[in-house]
Amino acid sequence: MKTFVFFVIALLAVSCLKTGKDTYYIRTTGRVEISQVDIPKTSTVNQNVNLKARAEESSSCWSNLNFVLTKKKDFEYTMEAFGIFESTGSCQDIKVYGDTTIVFKPTVTGQYVFKVTMSETETESDTLNVVNEI
């Protein structure tokens, strides 16, 4: 019985090896820097507002840059950008960009705060004042 268990473990270990190749591969999702954001200063209640942003990374291994707008409280939102990093060991120094326009429709008058994660260490706050009529 011991020999059989040892044989199965050895077989599993050998099946995971790739003979003749020394390969490196990584694929992960991570936060990327937002380089530019454009949030209007004022708007009218129940009117669409375009929130524009641009994210960028300086490596060709990044792709699929996308944005997430999350409601934290009634008048507080966060905006973050994410992307997929995929590498087999080398990446070119090429800028990768992602642009977005998020349509936001405020339903209540007040001051909306958008906290934008620009980088790991920097968060920028921007406000949108929503009134009944402009």
BAROBA-9635 format. One record per residue (C-alpha): residue number from 1; residue in three letters; chain; x, y, z. Coordinates in nm, 2 decimals, padded with zeros to 4 digits, always signed. Example, Ala and Ser with C-alpha at 12.3 -4.5 7.8 and 13.67 -1.06 7.14 Angstrom:
BEGIN
<fivo num="1" residuo="ala" cadena="A" u="+01.23" v="-00.45" w="+00.78"/>
<fivo num="2" residuo="ser" cadena="A" u="+01.37" v="-00.11" w="+00.71"/>
END
This chain:
BEGIN
<fivo num="1" residuo="met" cadena="A" u="+00.00" v="+00.00" w="+00.00"/>
<fivo num="2" residuo="lys" cadena="A" u="+00.29" v="+00.24" w="+00.09"/>
<fivo num="3" residuo="thr" cadena="A" u="+00.45" v="+00.17" w="-00.24"/>
<fivo num="4" residuo="phe" cadena="A" u="+00.13" v="+00.25" w="-00.43"/>
<fivo num="5" residuo="val" cadena="A" u="+00.08" v="+00.58" w="-00.25"/>
<fivo num="6" residuo="phe" cadena="A" u="+00.44" v="+00.68" w="-00.32"/>
<fivo num="7" residuo="phe" cadena="A" u="+00.40" v="+00.58" w="-00.69"/>
<fivo num="8" residuo="val" cadena="A" u="+00.09" v="+00.80" w="-00.72"/>
<fivo num="9" residuo="ile" cadena="A" u="+00.26" v="+01.10" w="-00.56"/>
<fivo num="10" residuo="ala" cadena="A" u="+00.56" v="+01.05" w="-00.79"/>
<fivo num="11" residuo="leu" cadena="A" u="+00.34" v="+01.02" w="-01.10"/>
<fivo num="12" residuo="leu" cadena="A" u="+00.16" v="+01.34" w="-01.01"/>
<fivo num="13" residuo="ala" cadena="A" u="+00.49" v="+01.53" w="-00.95"/>
<fivo num="14" residuo="val" cadena="A" u="+00.63" v="+01.41" w="-01.28"/>
<fivo num="15" residuo="ser" cadena="A" u="+00.31" v="+01.50" w="-01.47"/>
<fivo num="16" residuo="cys" cadena="A" u="+00.35" v="+01.86" w="-01.36"/>
<fivo num="17" residuo="leu" cadena="A" u="+00.70" v="+01.90" w="-01.50"/>
<fivo num="18" residuo="lys" cadena="A" u="+00.77" v="+02.03" w="-01.85"/>
<fivo num="19" residuo="thr" cadena="A" u="+01.08" v="+01.87" w="-01.98"/>
<fivo num="20" residuo="gly" cadena="A" u="+01.31" v="+02.06" w="-02.21"/>
<fivo num="21" residuo="lys" cadena="A" u="+01.15" v="+02.40" w="-02.13"/>
<fivo num="22" residuo="asp" cadena="A" u="+01.24" v="+02.66" w="-01.88"/>
<fivo num="23" residuo="thr" cadena="A" u="+00.93" v="+02.87" w="-01.89"/>
<fivo num="24" residuo="tyr" cadena="A" u="+00.80" v="+03.17" w="-01.69"/>
<fivo num="25" residuo="tyr" cadena="A" u="+00.44" v="+03.29" w="-01.71"/>
<fivo num="26" residuo="ile" cadena="A" u="+00.24" v="+03.52" w="-01.50"/>
<fivo num="27" residuo="arg" cadena="A" u="-00.12" v="+03.66" w="-01.54"/>
<fivo num="28" residuo="thr" cadena="A" u="-00.28" v="+03.87" w="-01.28"/>
<fivo num="29" residuo="thr" cadena="A" u="-00.53" v="+04.16" w="-01.25"/>
<fivo num="30" residuo="gly" cadena="A" u="-00.40" v="+04.47" w="-01.09"/>
<fivo num="31" residuo="arg" cadena="A" u="-00.48" v="+04.84" w="-01.03"/>
<fivo num="32" residuo="val" cadena="A" u="-00.34" v="+05.08" w="-01.29"/>
<fivo num="33" residuo="glu" cadena="A" u="-00.28" v="+05.45" w="-01.27"/>
<fivo num="34" residuo="ile" cadena="A" u="-00.54" v="+05.70" w="-01.37"/>
<fivo num="35" residuo="ser" cadena="A" u="-00.36" v="+05.99" w="-01.55"/>
<fivo num="36" residuo="gln" cadena="A" u="-00.65" v="+06.21" w="-01.63"/>
<fivo num="37" residuo="val" cadena="A" u="-01.00" v="+06.27" w="-01.50"/>
<fivo num="38" residuo="asp" cadena="A" u="-01.27" v="+06.51" w="-01.61"/>
<fivo num="39" residuo="ile" cadena="A" u="-01.57" v="+06.56" w="-01.39"/>
<fivo num="40" residuo="pro" cadena="A" u="-01.80" v="+06.86" w="-01.45"/>
<fivo num="41" residuo="lys" cadena="A" u="-01.84" v="+07.11" w="-01.17"/>
<fivo num="42" residuo="thr" cadena="A" u="-02.22" v="+07.14" w="-01.19"/>
<fivo num="43" residuo="ser" cadena="A" u="-02.52" v="+06.96" w="-01.33"/>
<fivo num="44" residuo="thr" cadena="A" u="-02.89" v="+06.94" w="-01.31"/>
<fivo num="45" residuo="val" cadena="A" u="-03.08" v="+06.67" w="-01.12"/>
<fivo num="46" residuo="asn" cadena="A" u="-03.20" v="+06.37" w="-01.34"/>
<fivo num="47" residuo="gln" cadena="A" u="-02.96" v="+06.47" w="-01.63"/>
<fivo num="48" residuo="asn" cadena="A" u="-02.68" v="+06.25" w="-01.76"/>
<fivo num="49" residuo="val" cadena="A" u="-02.33" v="+06.36" w="-01.67"/>
<fivo num="50" residuo="asn" cadena="A" u="-02.03" v="+06.23" w="-01.85"/>
<fivo num="51" residuo="leu" cadena="A" u="-01.74" v="+06.13" w="-01.62"/>
<fivo num="52" residuo="lys" cadena="A" u="-01.43" v="+06.09" w="-01.84"/>
<fivo num="53" residuo="ala" cadena="A" u="-01.11" v="+05.93" w="-01.74"/>
<fivo num="54" residuo="arg" cadena="A" u="-00.78" v="+05.79" w="-01.89"/>
<fivo num="55" residuo="ala" cadena="A" u="-00.56" v="+05.52" w="-01.74"/>
<fivo num="56" residuo="glu" cadena="A" u="-00.21" v="+05.43" w="-01.86"/>
<fivo num="57" residuo="glu" cadena="A" u="+00.07" v="+05.19" w="-01.79"/>
<fivo num="58" residuo="ser" cadena="A" u="+00.42" v="+05.19" w="-01.94"/>
<fivo num="59" residuo="ser" cadena="A" u="+00.45" v="+04.82" w="-02.03"/>
<fivo num="60" residuo="ser" cadena="A" u="+00.32" v="+04.62" w="-02.32"/>
<fivo num="61" residuo="cys" cadena="A" u="+00.23" v="+04.34" w="-02.08"/>
<fivo num="62" residuo="trp" cadena="A" u="-00.07" v="+04.54" w="-01.96"/>
<fivo num="63" residuo="ser" cadena="A" u="-00.41" v="+04.50" w="-02.15"/>
<fivo num="64" residuo="asn" cadena="A" u="-00.78" v="+04.53" w="-02.10"/>
<fivo num="65" residuo="leu" cadena="A" u="-00.76" v="+04.86" w="-01.90"/>
<fivo num="66" residuo="asn" cadena="A" u="-01.11" v="+04.92" w="-01.75"/>
<fivo num="67" residuo="phe" cadena="A" u="-01.27" v="+05.14" w="-01.49"/>
<fivo num="68" residuo="val" cadena="A" u="-01.49" v="+05.08" w="-01.19"/>
<fivo num="69" residuo="leu" cadena="A" u="-01.72" v="+05.35" w="-01.03"/>
<fivo num="70" residuo="thr" cadena="A" u="-01.84" v="+05.24" w="-00.69"/>
<fivo num="71" residuo="lys" cadena="A" u="-02.10" v="+05.41" w="-00.46"/>
<fivo num="72" residuo="lys" cadena="A" u="-01.96" v="+05.43" w="-00.11"/>
<fivo num="73" residuo="lys" cadena="A" u="-02.23" v="+05.65" w="+00.05"/>
<fivo num="74" residuo="asp" cadena="A" u="-02.53" v="+05.85" w="-00.08"/>
<fivo num="75" residuo="phe" cadena="A" u="-02.31" v="+06.13" w="-00.21"/>
<fivo num="76" residuo="glu" cadena="A" u="-01.96" v="+05.96" w="-00.22"/>
<fivo num="77" residuo="tyr" cadena="A" u="-01.82" v="+05.75" w="-00.50"/>
<fivo num="78" residuo="thr" cadena="A" u="-01.48" v="+05.60" w="-00.58"/>
<fivo num="79" residuo="met" cadena="A" u="-01.33" v="+05.55" w="-00.93"/>
<fivo num="80" residuo="glu" cadena="A" u="-01.05" v="+05.30" w="-00.99"/>
<fivo num="81" residuo="ala" cadena="A" u="-00.88" v="+05.16" w="-01.30"/>
<fivo num="82" residuo="phe" cadena="A" u="-00.77" v="+04.79" w="-01.34"/>
<fivo num="83" residuo="gly" cadena="A" u="-00.60" v="+04.59" w="-01.60"/>
<fivo num="84" residuo="ile" cadena="A" u="-00.46" v="+04.25" w="-01.68"/>
<fivo num="85" residuo="phe" cadena="A" u="-00.08" v="+04.20" w="-01.66"/>
<fivo num="86" residuo="glu" cadena="A" u="+00.04" v="+03.90" w="-01.86"/>
<fivo num="87" residuo="ser" cadena="A" u="+00.40" v="+03.82" w="-01.92"/>
<fivo num="88" residuo="thr" cadena="A" u="+00.63" v="+03.53" w="-02.02"/>
<fivo num="89" residuo="gly" cadena="A" u="+00.93" v="+03.71" w="-01.89"/>
<fivo num="90" residuo="ser" cadena="A" u="+00.98" v="+04.02" w="-02.10"/>
<fivo num="91" residuo="cys" cadena="A" u="+00.78" v="+04.33" w="-02.18"/>
<fivo num="92" residuo="gln" cadena="A" u="+00.84" v="+04.62" w="-02.41"/>
<fivo num="93" residuo="asp" cadena="A" u="+00.84" v="+04.98" w="-02.28"/>
<fivo num="94" residuo="ile" cadena="A" u="+00.53" v="+05.08" w="-02.47"/>
<fivo num="95" residuo="lys" cadena="A" u="+00.25" v="+05.30" w="-02.32"/>
<fivo num="96" residuo="val" cadena="A" u="-00.09" v="+05.12" w="-02.29"/>
<fivo num="97" residuo="tyr" cadena="A" u="-00.39" v="+05.35" w="-02.26"/>
<fivo num="98" residuo="gly" cadena="A" u="-00.75" v="+05.30" w="-02.16"/>
<fivo num="99" residuo="asp" cadena="A" u="-01.02" v="+05.57" w="-02.19"/>
<fivo num="100" residuo="thr" cadena="A" u="-01.37" v="+05.57" w="-02.06"/>
<fivo num="101" residuo="thr" cadena="A" u="-01.68" v="+05.78" w="-02.04"/>
<fivo num="102" residuo="ile" cadena="A" u="-01.91" v="+05.68" w="-01.75"/>
<fivo num="103" residuo="val" cadena="A" u="-02.26" v="+05.81" w="-01.77"/>
<fivo num="104" residuo="phe" cadena="A" u="-02.37" v="+05.92" w="-01.43"/>
<fivo num="105" residuo="lys" cadena="A" u="-02.73" v="+06.03" w="-01.35"/>
<fivo num="106" residuo="pro" cadena="A" u="-02.78" v="+06.21" w="-01.02"/>
<fivo num="107" residuo="thr" cadena="A" u="-03.13" v="+06.18" w="-00.88"/>
<fivo num="108" residuo="val" cadena="A" u="-03.10" v="+06.41" w="-00.58"/>
<fivo num="109" residuo="thr" cadena="A" u="-02.96" v="+06.76" w="-00.55"/>
<fivo num="110" residuo="gly" cadena="A" u="-02.65" v="+06.80" w="-00.35"/>
<fivo num="111" residuo="gln" cadena="A" u="-02.27" v="+06.79" w="-00.36"/>
<fivo num="112" residuo="tyr" cadena="A" u="-02.13" v="+06.46" w="-00.49"/>
<fivo num="113" residuo="val" cadena="A" u="-01.78" v="+06.37" w="-00.41"/>
<fivo num="114" residuo="phe" cadena="A" u="-01.57" v="+06.14" w="-00.64"/>
<fivo num="115" residuo="lys" cadena="A" u="-01.25" v="+06.00" w="-00.50"/>
<fivo num="116" residuo="val" cadena="A" u="-01.03" v="+05.90" w="-00.79"/>
<fivo num="117" residuo="thr" cadena="A" u="-00.74" v="+05.66" w="-00.72"/>
<fivo num="118" residuo="met" cadena="A" u="-00.47" v="+05.82" w="-00.94"/>
<fivo num="119" residuo="ser" cadena="A" u="-00.19" v="+05.59" w="-00.82"/>
<fivo num="120" residuo="glu" cadena="A" u="-00.10" v="+05.37" w="-00.52"/>
<fivo num="121" residuo="thr" cadena="A" u="-00.02" v="+05.67" w="-00.31"/>
<fivo num="122" residuo="glu" cadena="A" u="-00.24" v="+05.94" w="-00.46"/>
<fivo num="123" residuo="thr" cadena="A" u="-00.62" v="+05.99" w="-00.44"/>
<fivo num="124" residuo="glu" cadena="A" u="-00.78" v="+06.29" w="-00.59"/>
<fivo num="125" residuo="ser" cadena="A" u="-01.12" v="+06.42" w="-00.48"/>
<fivo num="126" residuo="asp" cadena="A" u="-01.35" v="+06.61" w="-00.72"/>
<fivo num="127" residuo="thr" cadena="A" u="-01.70" v="+06.74" w="-00.66"/>
<fivo num="128" residuo="leu" cadena="A" u="-02.01" v="+06.77" w="-00.87"/>
<fivo num="129" residuo="asn" cadena="A" u="-02.27" v="+07.01" w="-00.75"/>
<fivo num="130" residuo="val" cadena="A" u="-02.62" v="+06.90" w="-00.86"/>
<fivo num="131" residuo="val" cadena="A" u="-02.90" v="+07.16" w="-00.86"/>
<fivo num="132" residuo="asn" cadena="A" u="-03.26" v="+07.17" w="-00.97"/>
<fivo num="133" residuo="glu" cadena="A" u="-03.20" v="+07.41" w="-01.26"/>
<fivo num="134" residuo="ile" cadena="A" u="-02.89" v="+07.57" w="-01.41"/>
END
